[in-house]
C-alpha cells in the first residue's frame, strides 16, 4: 500500500512539473523582414525575435544613422548614429504604431514602413 501511494505521488509531481515547464518555455521565433532596392537586391533586413525587445537592423551598405519618423507628420521620434552595417533598435522606447524608418548611407537613403507592437517579450510582434 505504501509503495502504491509513493508511486502515485511521484507520478503526480512529475506530471505537474512537466506541465508547468512546457507552458512557460516558448521556442524562439525569429521573423525576417526585407526591403529591397528597385533591382531586387536586399537593401535592409530587420530581424525580430519573440525573446527580446530589440530589432536587429542590417544594411547591404554601411550606414551612418537611422531615423524613425511619424508617417503622417514626418516628426522625428527616434534617431541614432551608427558605424557599420548592423545595429539594434530598442522597440520598448517606441509607442505601438506604424512609423517610417530611414537608413542613411553615404550614397542614398533607404526608406521603409515598420509597425511596432510592444507586447510582452515572448509574444508575437509584427513589422511591415
N, CA, C and O atoms as a GROMACS GRO file, in nm:
protein
  512
    1UNK      N    1   0.083  -0.120   0.000
    1UNK     CA    2   0.000   0.000   0.000
    1UNK      C    3   0.087   0.126   0.000
    1UNK      O    4   0.061   0.220  -0.074
    2UNK      N    5   0.193   0.126   0.085
    2UNK     CA    6   0.281   0.242   0.091
    2UNK      C    7   0.351   0.263  -0.043
    2UNK      O    8   0.370   0.376  -0.087
    3UNK      N    9   0.390   0.153  -0.107
    3UNK     CA   10   0.456   0.163  -0.237
    3UNK      C   11   0.363   0.224  -0.342
    3UNK      O   12   0.407   0.305  -0.424
    4UNK      N   13   0.237   0.186  -0.339
    4UNK     CA   14   0.140   0.240  -0.435
    4UNK      C   15   0.121   0.389  -0.416
    4UNK      O   16   0.117   0.464  -0.514
    5UNK      N   17   0.110   0.433  -0.292
    5UNK     CA   18   0.092   0.576  -0.262
    5UNK      C   19   0.216   0.653  -0.304
    5UNK      O   20   0.206   0.762  -0.360
    6UNK      N   21   0.335   0.598  -0.277
    6UNK     CA   22   0.459   0.662  -0.315
    6UNK      C   23   0.471   0.675  -0.467
    6UNK      O   24   0.513   0.780  -0.517
    7UNK      N   25   0.436   0.573  -0.540
    7UNK     CA   26   0.441   0.576  -0.687
    7UNK      C   27   0.343   0.679  -0.742
    7UNK      O   28   0.376   0.753  -0.835
    8UNK      N   29   0.223   0.685  -0.687
    8UNK     CA   30   0.123   0.782  -0.731
    8UNK      C   31   0.172   0.924  -0.703
    8UNK      O   32   0.156   1.013  -0.787
    9UNK      N   33   0.231   0.947  -0.587
    9UNK     CA   34   0.280   1.080  -0.550
    9UNK      C   35   0.392   1.124  -0.643
    9UNK      O   36   0.393   1.238  -0.689
   10UNK      N   37   0.488   1.036  -0.672
   10UNK     CA   38   0.599   1.069  -0.762
   10UNK      C   39   0.547   1.098  -0.902
   10UNK      O   40   0.592   1.192  -0.967
   11UNK      N   41   0.455   1.018  -0.950
   11UNK     CA   42   0.397   1.038  -1.083
   11UNK      C   43   0.326   1.173  -1.090
   11UNK      O   44   0.342   1.245  -1.188
   12UNK      N   45   0.247   1.207  -0.989
   12UNK     CA   46   0.175   1.333  -0.986
   12UNK      C   47   0.271   1.451  -0.987
   12UNK      O   48   0.249   1.548  -1.060
   13UNK      N   49   0.378   1.445  -0.906
   13UNK     CA   50   0.476   1.554  -0.901
   13UNK      C   51   0.546   1.568  -1.036
   13UNK      O   52   0.568   1.680  -1.082
   14UNK      N   53   0.581   1.458  -1.098
   14UNK     CA   54   0.648   1.462  -1.228
   14UNK      C   55   0.559   1.525  -1.334
   14UNK      O   56   0.605   1.609  -1.412
   15UNK      N   57   0.434   1.487  -1.339
   15UNK     CA   58   0.342   1.542  -1.437
   15UNK      C   59   0.317   1.690  -1.414
   15UNK      O   60   0.310   1.767  -1.509
   16UNK      N   61   0.305   1.731  -1.288
   16UNK     CA   62   0.284   1.872  -1.258
   16UNK      C   63   0.405   1.954  -1.300
   16UNK      O   64   0.387   2.061  -1.357
   17UNK      N   65   0.524   1.909  -1.274
   17UNK     CA   66   0.646   1.980  -1.313
   17UNK      C   67   0.656   1.991  -1.464
   17UNK      O   68   0.691   2.098  -1.516
   18UNK      N   69   0.626   1.884  -1.536
   18UNK     CA   70   0.632   1.886  -1.682
   18UNK      C   71   0.530   1.985  -1.739
   18UNK      O   72   0.562   2.060  -1.832
   19UNK      N   73   0.409   1.986  -1.686
   19UNK     CA   74   0.305   2.075  -1.737
   19UNK      C   75   0.343   2.220  -1.717
   19UNK      O   76   0.320   2.302  -1.807
   20UNK      N   77   0.402   2.257  -1.603
   20UNK     CA   78   0.441   2.395  -1.579
   20UNK      C   79   0.557   2.435  -1.668
   20UNK      O   80   0.559   2.548  -1.718
   21UNK      N   81   0.651   2.348  -1.690
   21UNK     CA   82   0.767   2.379  -1.774
   21UNK      C   83   0.724   2.401  -1.918
   21UNK      O   84   0.770   2.496  -1.982
   22UNK      N   85   0.639   2.317  -1.971
   22UNK     CA   86   0.601   2.329  -2.112
   22UNK      C   87   0.518   2.454  -2.139
   22UNK      O   88   0.519   2.503  -2.252
   23UNK      N   89   0.446   2.507  -2.041
   23UNK     CA   90   0.365   2.626  -2.062
   23UNK      C   91   0.450   2.753  -2.063
   23UNK      O   92   0.419   2.846  -2.137
   24UNK      N   93   0.556   2.759  -1.982
   24UNK     CA   94   0.632   2.881  -1.970
   24UNK      C   95   0.744   2.892  -2.072
   24UNK      O   96   0.785   3.004  -2.104
   25UNK      N   97   0.794   2.784  -2.122
   25UNK     CA   98   0.905   2.789  -2.217
   25UNK      C   99   0.852   2.784  -2.360
   25UNK      O  100   0.799   2.683  -2.406
   26UNK      N  101   0.869   2.897  -2.430
   26UNK     CA  102   0.828   2.903  -2.570
   26UNK      C  103   0.954   2.899  -2.656
   26UNK      O  104   1.055   2.959  -2.621
   27UNK      N  105   0.948   2.831  -2.767
   27UNK     CA  106   1.065   2.830  -2.855
   27UNK      C  107   1.085   2.970  -2.915
   27UNK      O  108   0.989   3.044  -2.935
   28UNK      N  109   1.209   3.003  -2.943
   28UNK     CA  110   1.238   3.132  -3.004
   28UNK      C  111   1.188   3.134  -3.147
   28UNK      O  112   1.215   3.042  -3.225
   29UNK      N  113   1.116   3.239  -3.181
   29UNK     CA  114   1.068   3.258  -3.318
   29UNK      C  115   1.136   3.383  -3.374
   29UNK      O  116   1.125   3.491  -3.316
   30UNK      N  117   1.203   3.368  -3.484
   30UNK     CA  118   1.270   3.481  -3.548
   30UNK      C  119   1.199   3.511  -3.679
   30UNK      O  120   1.178   3.422  -3.762
   31UNK      N  121   1.161   3.637  -3.696
   31UNK     CA  122   1.094   3.681  -3.817
   31UNK      C  123   1.187   3.774  -3.893
   31UNK      O  124   1.252   3.861  -3.833
   32UNK      N  125   1.195   3.757  -4.023
   32UNK     CA  126   1.284   3.837  -4.108
   32UNK      C  127   1.200   3.922  -4.202
   32UNK      O  128   1.111   3.871  -4.271
   33UNK      N  129   1.230   4.052  -4.204
   33UNK     CA  130   1.162   4.146  -4.293
   33UNK      C  131   1.268   4.209  -4.383
   33UNK      O  132   1.374   4.248  -4.336
   34UNK      N  133   1.239   4.217  -4.512
   34UNK     CA  134   1.337   4.265  -4.608
   34UNK      C  135   1.279   4.379  -4.691
   34UNK      O  136   1.166   4.371  -4.738
   35UNK      N  137   1.359   4.486  -4.708
   35UNK     CA  138   1.328   4.594  -4.801
   35UNK      C  139   1.431   4.585  -4.912
   35UNK      O  140   1.550   4.572  -4.885
   36UNK      N  141   1.386   4.591  -5.036
   36UNK     CA  142   1.476   4.572  -5.149
   36UNK      C  143   1.495   4.700  -5.230
   36UNK      O  144   1.412   4.791  -5.228
   37UNK      N  145   1.607   4.703  -5.301
   37UNK     CA  146   1.631   4.808  -5.399
   37UNK      C  147   1.541   4.780  -5.520
   37UNK      O  148   1.488   4.670  -5.532
   38UNK      N  149   1.523   4.878  -5.609
   38UNK     CA  150   1.440   4.855  -5.729
   38UNK      C  151   1.487   4.737  -5.814
   38UNK      O  152   1.406   4.675  -5.884
   39UNK      N  153   1.617   4.704  -5.810
   39UNK     CA  154   1.667   4.592  -5.890
   39UNK      C  155   1.646   4.456  -5.821
   39UNK      O  156   1.685   4.352  -5.875
   40UNK      N  157   1.585   4.456  -5.702
   40UNK     CA  158   1.554   4.332  -5.633
   40UNK      C  159   1.654   4.288  -5.528
   40UNK      O  160   1.628   4.194  -5.453
   41UNK      N  161   1.769   4.354  -5.521
   41UNK     CA  162   1.869   4.320  -5.419
   41UNK      C  163   1.823   4.369  -5.282
   41UNK      O  164   1.753   4.470  -5.272
   42UNK      N  165   1.864   4.297  -5.177
   42UNK     CA  166   1.828   4.337  -5.040
   42UNK      C  167   1.895   4.469  -5.005
   42UNK      O  168   2.016   4.484  -5.020
   43UNK      N  169   1.816   4.564  -4.956
   43UNK     CA  170   1.868   4.693  -4.911
   43UNK      C  171   1.888   4.690  -4.760
   43UNK      O  172   1.999   4.710  -4.710
   44UNK      N  173   1.778   4.663  -4.687
   44UNK     CA  174   1.787   4.647  -4.542
   44UNK      C  175   1.709   4.523  -4.500
   44UNK      O  176   1.614   4.481  -4.565
   45UNK      N  177   1.754   4.466  -4.390
   45UNK     CA  178   1.689   4.349  -4.333
   45UNK      C  179   1.666   4.377  -4.185
   45UNK      O  180   1.754   4.429  -4.117
   46UNK      N  181   1.547   4.344  -4.136
   46UNK     CA  182   1.515   4.359  -3.995
   46UNK      C  183   1.482   4.220  -3.941
   46UNK      O  184   1.393   4.152  -3.993
   47UNK      N  185   1.554   4.180  -3.837
   47UNK     CA  186   1.527   4.053  -3.770
   47UNK      C  187   1.462   4.081  -3.636
   47UNK      O  188   1.506   4.167  -3.561
   48UNK      N  189   1.356   4.007  -3.609
   48UNK     CA  190   1.282   4.025  -3.484
   48UNK      C  191   1.269   3.890  -3.415
   48UNK      O  192   1.234   3.790  -3.478
   49UNK      N  193   1.296   3.887  -3.287
   49UNK     CA  194   1.282   3.766  -3.207
   49UNK      C  195   1.173   3.788  -3.104
   49UNK      O  196   1.159   3.898  -3.050
   50UNK      N  197   1.096   3.683  -3.075
   50UNK     CA  198   0.994   3.694  -2.973
   50UNK      C  199   1.053   3.691  -2.833
   50UNK      O  200   0.979   3.705  -2.735
   51UNK      N  201   1.184   3.674  -2.820
   51UNK     CA  202   1.251   3.666  -2.690
   51UNK      C  203   1.312   3.799  -2.646
   51UNK      O  204   1.357   3.809  -2.532
   52UNK      N  205   1.316   3.901  -2.733
   52UNK     CA  206   1.380   4.028  -2.698
   52UNK      C  207   1.292   4.146  -2.737
   52UNK      O  208   1.195   4.131  -2.811
   53UNK      N  209   1.326   4.264  -2.685
   53UNK     CA  210   1.259   4.388  -2.723
   53UNK      C  211   1.337   4.465  -2.828
   53UNK      O  212   1.307   4.581  -2.855
   54UNK      N  213   1.437   4.401  -2.889
   54UNK     CA  214   1.519   4.467  -2.990
   54UNK      C  215   1.489   4.416  -3.129
   54UNK      O  216   1.454   4.299  -3.150
   55UNK      N  217   1.504   4.506  -3.224
   55UNK     CA  218   1.504   4.470  -3.365
   55UNK      C  219   1.649   4.478  -3.410
   55UNK      O  220   1.720   4.572  -3.373
   56UNK      N  221   1.695   4.383  -3.489
   56UNK     CA  222   1.831   4.389  -3.544
   56UNK      C  223   1.820   4.439  -3.687
   56UNK      O  224   1.762   4.373  -3.774
   57UNK      N  225   1.875   4.557  -3.710
   57UNK     CA  226   1.872   4.622  -3.841
   57UNK      C  227   2.006   4.600  -3.908
   57UNK      O  228   2.111   4.629  -3.851
   58UNK      N  229   2.003   4.548  -4.031
   58UNK     CA  230   2.127   4.533  -4.107
   58UNK      C  231   2.102   4.586  -4.249
   58UNK      O  232   1.992   4.577  -4.302
   59UNK      N  233   2.209   4.640  -4.307
   59UNK     CA  234   2.200   4.702  -4.439
   59UNK      C  235   2.305   4.642  -4.531
   59UNK      O  236   2.409   4.595  -4.486
   60UNK      N  237   2.276   4.643  -4.659
   60UNK     CA  238   2.373   4.596  -4.758
   60UNK      C  239   2.493   4.689  -4.763
   60UNK      O  240   2.604   4.646  -4.794
   61UNK      N  241   2.472   4.817  -4.732
   61UNK     CA  242   2.578   4.917  -4.730
   61UNK      C  243   2.595   4.967  -4.587
   61UNK      O  244   2.500   4.966  -4.508
   62UNK      N  245   2.716   5.010  -4.553
   62UNK     CA  246   2.738   5.074  -4.423
   62UNK      C  247   2.650   5.197  -4.413
   62UNK      O  248   2.636   5.271  -4.510
   63UNK      N  249   2.591   5.218  -4.296
   63UNK     CA  250   2.510   5.337  -4.278
   63UNK      C  251   2.557   5.413  -4.154
   63UNK      O  252   2.607   5.354  -4.058
   64UNK      N  253   2.540   5.546  -4.159
   64UNK     CA  254   2.593   5.628  -4.052
   64UNK      C  255   2.484   5.674  -3.953
   64UNK      O  256   2.517   5.723  -3.845
   65UNK      N  257   2.357   5.659  -3.989
   65UNK     CA  258   2.250   5.689  -3.895
   65UNK      C  259   2.118   5.630  -3.946
   65UNK      O  260   2.104   5.597  -4.064
   66UNK      N  261   2.024   5.619  -3.853
   66UNK     CA  262   1.887   5.586  -3.892
   66UNK      C  263   1.794   5.678  -3.815
   66UNK      O  264   1.828   5.729  -3.708
   67UNK      N  265   1.676   5.700  -3.870
   67UNK     CA  266   1.573   5.783  -3.808
   67UNK      C  267   1.440   5.709  -3.813
   67UNK      O  268   1.412   5.636  -3.909
   68UNK      N  269   1.360   5.728  -3.710
   68UNK     CA  270   1.224   5.674  -3.708
   68UNK      C  271   1.131   5.795  -3.698
   68UNK      O  272   1.141   5.875  -3.606
   69UNK      N  273   1.039   5.804  -3.796
   69UNK     CA  274   0.951   5.921  -3.807
   69UNK      C  275   0.804   5.879  -3.800
   69UNK      O  276   0.767   5.768  -3.838
   70UNK      N  277   0.721   5.972  -3.750
   70UNK     CA  278   0.576   5.956  -3.761
   70UNK      C  279   0.542   5.969  -3.909
   70UNK      O  280   0.586   6.067  -3.971
   71UNK      N  281   0.467   5.876  -3.969
   71UNK     CA  282   0.444   5.884  -4.113
   71UNK      C  283   0.357   6.003  -4.157
   71UNK      O  284   0.379   6.059  -4.264
   72UNK      N  285   0.261   6.041  -4.076
   72UNK     CA  286   0.170   6.148  -4.117
   72UNK      C  287   0.237   6.285  -4.110
   72UNK      O  288   0.227   6.364  -4.204
   73UNK      N  289   0.306   6.314  -4.000
   73UNK     CA  290   0.365   6.446  -3.980
   73UNK      C  291   0.514   6.452  -4.012
   73UNK      O  292   0.571   6.560  -4.018
   74UNK      N  293   0.576   6.338  -4.034
   74UNK     CA  294   0.720   6.326  -4.057
   74UNK      C  295   0.801   6.380  -3.939
   74UNK      O  296   0.917   6.418  -3.953
   75UNK      N  297   0.737   6.381  -3.820
   75UNK     CA  298   0.804   6.425  -3.698
   75UNK      C  299   0.902   6.317  -3.652
   75UNK      O  300   0.868   6.199  -3.650
   76UNK      N  301   1.023   6.358  -3.615
   76UNK     CA  302   1.126   6.266  -3.570
   76UNK      C  303   1.088   6.209  -3.433
   76UNK      O  304   1.061   6.285  -3.340
   77UNK      N  305   1.085   6.077  -3.421
   77UNK     CA  306   1.050   6.009  -3.297
   77UNK      C  307   1.175   5.954  -3.228
   77UNK      O  308   1.188   5.960  -3.106
   78UNK      N  309   1.267   5.900  -3.308
   78UNK     CA  310   1.389   5.839  -3.254
   78UNK      C  311   1.495   5.839  -3.362
   78UNK      O  312   1.465   5.820  -3.480
   79UNK      N  313   1.621   5.859  -3.321
   79UNK     CA  314   1.731   5.850  -3.417
   79UNK      C  315   1.854   5.800  -3.343
   79UNK      O  316   1.862   5.805  -3.221
   80UNK      N  317   1.949   5.751  -3.420
   80UNK     CA  318   2.073   5.703  -3.362
   80UNK      C  319   2.182   5.704  -3.468
   80UNK      O  320   2.157   5.681  -3.586
   81UNK      N  321   2.304   5.731  -3.423
   81UNK     CA  322   2.420   5.722  -3.511
   81UNK      C  323   2.464   5.577  -3.520
   81UNK      O  324   2.429   5.495  -3.436
   82UNK      N  325   2.540   5.547  -3.622
   82UNK     CA  326   2.586   5.410  -3.641
   82UNK      C  327   2.713   5.408  -3.722
   82UNK      O  328   2.739   5.498  -3.802
   83UNK      N  329   2.793   5.306  -3.701
   83UNK     CA  330   2.909   5.278  -3.786
   83UNK      C  331   2.899   5.132  -3.826
   83UNK      O  332   2.887   5.045  -3.740
   84UNK      N  333   2.904   5.108  -3.952
   84UNK     CA  334   2.895   4.970  -3.999
   84UNK      C  335   2.762   4.940  -4.064
   84UNK      O  336   2.690   5.030  -4.106
   85UNK      N  337   2.732   4.811  -4.071
   85UNK     CA  338   2.613   4.766  -4.143
   85UNK      C  339   2.503   4.712  -4.052
   85UNK      O  340   2.396   4.674  -4.101
   86UNK      N  341   2.526   4.707  -3.918
   86UNK     CA  342   2.431   4.644  -3.827
   86UNK      C  343   2.411   4.730  -3.703
   86UNK      O  344   2.505   4.795  -3.656
   87UNK      N  345   2.288   4.730  -3.649
   87UNK     CA  346   2.261   4.793  -3.519
   87UNK      C  347   2.134   4.732  -3.460
   87UNK      O  348   2.057   4.666  -3.530
   88UNK      N  349   2.113   4.754  -3.331
   88UNK     CA  350   1.992   4.711  -3.262
   88UNK      C  351   1.905   4.832  -3.233
   88UNK      O  352   1.955   4.939  -3.200
   89UNK      N  353   1.774   4.814  -3.247
   89UNK     CA  354   1.677   4.920  -3.216
   89UNK      C  355   1.592   4.870  -3.101
   89UNK      O  356   1.533   4.762  -3.110
   90UNK      N  357   1.585   4.946  -2.992
   90UNK     CA  358   1.506   4.910  -2.875
   90UNK      C  359   1.360   4.951  -2.899
   90UNK      O  360   1.327   5.070  -2.898
   91UNK      N  361   1.274   4.851  -2.921
   91UNK     CA  362   1.132   4.878  -2.950
   91UNK      C  363   1.058   4.934  -2.830
   91UNK      O  364   0.958   5.003  -2.847
   92UNK      N  365   1.105   4.904  -2.709
   92UNK     CA  366   1.032   4.947  -2.590
   92UNK      C  367   1.030   5.099  -2.574
   92UNK      O  368   0.949   5.150  -2.497
   93UNK      N  369   1.117   5.171  -2.644
   93UNK     CA  370   1.120   5.318  -2.638
   93UNK      C  371   1.018   5.381  -2.732
   93UNK      O  372   1.002   5.503  -2.732
   94UNK      N  373   0.950   5.299  -2.811
   94UNK     CA  374   0.852   5.348  -2.908
   94UNK      C  375   0.712   5.304  -2.870
   94UNK      O  376   0.693   5.193  -2.819
   95UNK      N  377   0.615   5.390  -2.895
   95UNK     CA  378   0.475   5.352  -2.874
   95UNK      C  379   0.431   5.260  -2.987
   95UNK      O  380   0.491   5.259  -3.095
   96UNK      N  381   0.326   5.183  -2.962
   96UNK     CA  382   0.271   5.099  -3.068
   96UNK      C  383   0.225   5.186  -3.184
   96UNK      O  384   0.170   5.295  -3.164
   97UNK      N  385   0.247   5.139  -3.305
   97UNK     CA  386   0.202   5.212  -3.422
   97UNK      C  387   0.292   5.191  -3.541
   97UNK      O  388   0.390   5.116  -3.536
   98UNK      N  389   0.258   5.258  -3.649
   98UNK     CA  390   0.333   5.249  -3.774
   98UNK      C  391   0.424   5.370  -3.785
   98UNK      O  392   0.384   5.483  -3.755
   99UNK      N  393   0.546   5.346  -3.828
   99UNK     CA  394   0.647   5.451  -3.841
   99UNK      C  395   0.717   5.438  -3.975
   99UNK      O  396   0.708   5.335  -4.043
  100UNK      N  397   0.788   5.545  -4.013
  100UNK     CA  398   0.875   5.542  -4.129
  100UNK      C  399   1.018   5.531  -4.079
  100UNK      O  400   1.063   5.613  -3.998
  101UNK      N  401   1.090   5.431  -4.127
  101UNK     CA  402   1.230   5.410  -4.093
  101UNK      C  403   1.315   5.460  -4.208
  101UNK      O  404   1.293   5.419  -4.323
  102UNK      N  405   1.413   5.547  -4.180
  102UNK     CA  406   1.507   5.595  -4.282
  102UNK      C  407   1.647   5.555  -4.240
  102UNK      O  408   1.690   5.584  -4.128
  103UNK      N  409   1.718   5.488  -4.331
  103UNK     CA  410   1.855   5.446  -4.308
  103UNK      C  411   1.943   5.524  -4.405
  103UNK      O  412   1.923   5.519  -4.526
  104UNK      N  413   2.042   5.597  -4.350
  104UNK     CA  414   2.127   5.686  -4.429
  104UNK      C  415   2.264   5.622  -4.455
  104UNK      O  416   2.338   5.592  -4.362
  105UNK      N  417   2.295   5.602  -4.583
  105UNK     CA  418   2.429   5.557  -4.624
  105UNK      C  419   2.498   5.676  -4.688
  105UNK      O  420   2.440   5.784  -4.700
  106UNK      N  421   2.622   5.658  -4.729
  106UNK     CA  422   2.694   5.769  -4.793
  106UNK      C  423   2.638   5.803  -4.931
  106UNK      O  424   2.658   5.914  -4.980
  107UNK      N  425   2.568   5.708  -4.994
  107UNK     CA  426   2.519   5.729  -5.130
  107UNK      C  427   2.368   5.749  -5.142
  107UNK      O  428   2.322   5.810  -5.239
  108UNK      N  429   2.291   5.700  -5.047
  108UNK     CA  430   2.146   5.705  -5.062
  108UNK      C  431   2.077   5.689  -4.927
  108UNK      O  432   2.140   5.661  -4.825
  109UNK      N  433   1.944   5.708  -4.928
  109UNK     CA  434   1.861   5.690  -4.810
  109UNK      C  435   1.762   5.577  -4.841
  109UNK      O  436   1.692   5.581  -4.942
  110UNK      N  437   1.758   5.478  -4.753
  110UNK     CA  438   1.665   5.366  -4.768
  110UNK      C  439   1.547   5.392  -4.676
  110UNK      O  440   1.567   5.418  -4.557
  111UNK      N  441   1.426   5.386  -4.728
  111UNK     CA  442   1.306   5.414  -4.651
  111UNK      C  443   1.217   5.291  -4.647
  111UNK      O  444   1.198   5.222  -4.747
  112UNK      N  445   1.160   5.264  -4.528
  112UNK     CA  446   1.070   5.150  -4.511
  112UNK      C  447   0.969   5.183  -4.403
  112UNK      O  448   1.001   5.255  -4.308
  113UNK      N  449   0.848   5.132  -4.415
  113UNK     CA  450   0.748   5.146  -4.310
  113UNK      C  451   0.762   5.028  -4.214
  113UNK      O  452   0.779   4.914  -4.258
  114UNK      N  453   0.753   5.056  -4.083
  114UNK     CA  454   0.757   4.950  -3.983
  114UNK      C  455   0.640   4.966  -3.888
  114UNK      O  456   0.595   5.078  -3.862
  115UNK      N  457   0.590   4.858  -3.836
  115UNK     CA  458   0.483   4.860  -3.737
  115UNK      C  459   0.538   4.804  -3.607
  115UNK      O  460   0.586   4.691  -3.603
  116UNK      N  461   0.529   4.883  -3.501
  116UNK     CA  462   0.578   4.843  -3.370
  116UNK      C  463   0.461   4.799  -3.285
  116UNK      O  464   0.360   4.869  -3.276
  117UNK      N  465   0.476   4.684  -3.223
  117UNK     CA  466   0.377   4.633  -3.129
  117UNK      C  467   0.453   4.584  -3.007
  117UNK      O  468   0.512   4.477  -3.009
  118UNK      N  469   0.451   4.664  -2.901
  118UNK     CA  470   0.528   4.634  -2.780
  118UNK      C  471   0.450   4.542  -2.687
  118UNK      O  472   0.404   4.583  -2.580
  119UNK      N  473   0.436   4.417  -2.729
  119UNK     CA  474   0.377   4.318  -2.642
  119UNK      C  475   0.486   4.268  -2.548
  119UNK      O  476   0.604   4.296  -2.568
  120UNK      N  477   0.444   4.194  -2.446
  120UNK     CA  478   0.543   4.137  -2.355
  120UNK      C  479   0.636   4.048  -2.433
  120UNK      O  480   0.596   3.984  -2.530
  121UNK      N  481   0.764   4.044  -2.388
  121UNK     CA  482   0.861   3.953  -2.451
  121UNK      C  483   0.806   3.813  -2.439
  121UNK      O  484   0.760   3.772  -2.333
  122UNK      N  485   0.812   3.738  -2.550
  122UNK     CA  486   0.760   3.603  -2.552
  122UNK      C  487   0.630   3.592  -2.631
  122UNK      O  488   0.580   3.482  -2.653
  123UNK      N  489   0.576   3.708  -2.674
  123UNK     CA  490   0.456   3.704  -2.756
  123UNK      C  491   0.493   3.751  -2.896
  123UNK      O  492   0.601   3.805  -2.917
  124UNK      N  493   0.404   3.731  -2.989
  124UNK     CA  494   0.432   3.763  -3.129
  124UNK      C  495   0.417   3.913  -3.153
  124UNK      O  496   0.323   3.974  -3.102
  125UNK      N  497   0.507   3.973  -3.229
  125UNK     CA  498   0.505   4.115  -3.262
  125UNK      C  499   0.522   4.127  -3.413
  125UNK      O  500   0.571   4.034  -3.477
  126UNK      N  501   0.482   4.242  -3.472
  126UNK     CA  502   0.487   4.249  -3.617
  126UNK      C  503   0.552   4.375  -3.669
  126UNK      O  504   0.553   4.479  -3.603
  127UNK      N  505   0.606   4.363  -3.790
  127UNK     CA  506   0.664   4.474  -3.865
  127UNK      C  507   0.616   4.460  -4.009
  127UNK      O  508   0.604   4.349  -4.059
  128UNK      N  509   0.590   4.570  -4.074
  128UNK     CA  510   0.553   4.565  -4.217
  128UNK      C  511   0.666   4.614  -4.299
  128UNK      O  512   0.656   4.618  -4.422
   0.00000   0.00000   0.00000
